[in-house]
Amino acid sequence: MQIIQLQEPTFKSWMFKSGENQVRLTEKLENCVCIDYRYSGDSSLFQLAHAVDCLRRGGVKEISLFCPYFPGARQDRACSIGDSLGAKVY
């Protein structure tokens, strides 16, 4: 299994003027990869989603995720009616 991170040289990422992320796979990878993902704000989740799509379109068959910090994990219940439930959202 090949371990990768969401950065160059494996991926190139940029943001359009409208604020949308774009990610491009820049090298051929093995059929089985593990993404070493470090959460750095909600926008990084969109980069992760784009990266997974790049990998699938690039022919990677098995994708694993190593995420030492899972956002929303400490919010395991909604305290009041109308509160979002972060753990479920993420």
N, C-alpha and C positions, 0 to 999 in steps of 0.2 A: 504494500500500500504506500503510495506517495503522499507525503504530508506537504500541504501548500498553505500559503497565507494570502490574504486579499490585497496584494500589493505587487508592484513590478518585481521581477520581470514576467511573472505568470499572468498578471492582469494589468490592463491600463484602464484607468477610470477618469471620468471628467463630469462636469455638471453643465448642462445647458443654461442659457440665460434665464429660462423660466423656472430654474431650480430643480429640474429633473436630472437624475443620475443616469449615466451610461457607463457600461463596463464592457471591455473587450478582452477575450482570451487571446494571449499573444504567443503561446507555445503549445505544442502537442503534449498531452499528458497521458499517463497510464489509464487503464480501464477502471482502476479502483483508486480513489483519492480520499484523503481526510483533510478537511478544511480546519485549520487552526484559527479560530475566529475570536477576536477581541472586541467586545461591545464598546463602542465609543459614541453613543447617542443613537437616537432613533433612526437618523439617516443612514447609519451604518447597516441597519437591518435591510434597507432597500438595496444597498450595495451587495449584501450577502445574497439576497434573492436574485439579483441580476447575475451574480457570479455563478450561482447554481444553475440558472438557465443557460449561461455560456457553456458550462461544463457538459450539461446534457446535450446541447446542440453540437458540442465538440466531440461527442462520442463516448464520454465517460459513462460507464455502466453502473458503478456503485460509488455513492458519495456519502461519507460519514462526516459528522460535525463534532469538533471538540470546542466547547464553549464553557470556560471555567466560571464565567459570571453570566447567569441567565437573567435578563431584565424582567422585572415584575415578580420574581420568585418570592419575595418577601411579602407581597401583597396577595395573600391567599384568600381574602374575603373582602366583600364590600361592606363598609361600616354603616352606610346610610342608603336609603332608597335613592336612586339616581346616581350613585357613585359607579365609576367603571371598575371592573375587576381586572387589574393589570396582568395577573398570572394567566388568565384565560385569553386576554387580548393578544399577548405575545405568543 
